[in-house]
């Protein structure tokens, strides 16, 4: 049981989750909220936040 829990928790932090990144990048805060509502995957939620931050930086650069 310890090995199974360790394997499940290790899978949450590996690699880029392209779906989460796209959610945050294109839908901003709404994508992050959707990630929280529809997914329990911590990696997806993390990358949705990162995508939201990248999108915000792009908007700031466009506005300035």
BELVENUR-V891426 format. One record per run of one state. SS is the DSSP state (2 for helix, 1 for strand, 0 for the rest). FROM is the first residue (numbers start at 1). TO is the last residue. If there is no record, write none. Layout:
{{SS | FROM | TO} {SS | FROM | TO}}
//
This chain:
{{0 | 1 | 1} {2 | 2 | 13} {0 | 14 | 17} {2 | 18 | 27} {0 | 28 | 28} {2 | 29 | 38} {0 | 39 | 41} {2 | 42 | 63} {0 | 64 | 64}}
//
